[in-house]
Amino acid sequence: MKVLVDIDACQGFACCMMEAPTVFDLEESIGKVVLLKEHPGEELRDAVAAAVRACPANALALEG
């Protein structure tokens, strides 16, 4: 599984961080998402999928 982030689309809502805090963080100085794990373990699939669905800017995608 690979997490894809469109940093230009990110609006800094931090919904992803609430769903999967071990995978996503927020860089407050730029107000954008920071990807902590590009290839999270399978045990995080449900949380990452929830984060992708929760992003109001559609800045996230899940591959694989």
N, C-alpha and C positions, 0 to 999 in steps of 0.2 A: 504494500500500500504506500502511495506517495501523496503528500499534500501539496497542492498548488495554490499559490497566492498571487493575485493580481494587485500589487502594491499601489498602482495608480487608481484602482477602483476603491480601495479601502478608505473608509470614512472615519475609522477609529471608534466605532460603536462599542467594541469590546464584547460583543455577544459571543464570539468564538472563545474568548478567554473564560467566560463564565461556563461554557459547555465542556471545554477541554483545557484546563489551566496548565497541564503538563506539556501541552503541545503548542499553545499560543500564549503570547504575552503582548503587551501594548507598550510601544516606545513613546513615552509621554512627550518627549522633546519634539517629535515629528507627528505625533498623533496617529500613528499607523501600527498595524499588526507586525509582530516579530514572530517568526516561525522557530520554535525551539527544537522541534523534531520533524525533519522533512519526511522521514520514514518511520512513523510510530509503529509500535508493535500491534499485532492483531487484537490484543486485549483492549486496545483503545479505539477500535473501529467504530463502535456505536457512539462514543463520545465525539469523535471527529466528524462522523456523519451528521450528528446533531448540530455541531458547530457550523458545518457547511450549510445546512438548512436554515440555521438561525441568522446567518449573515444578511442583513437588509440591503447591503451594497452588492451582493453576489460576487464578492471578491475571492471566494474560496472554492476549490474543487478537490475532489478525491479521485485518484487514479489507481486502478488495480484492486 
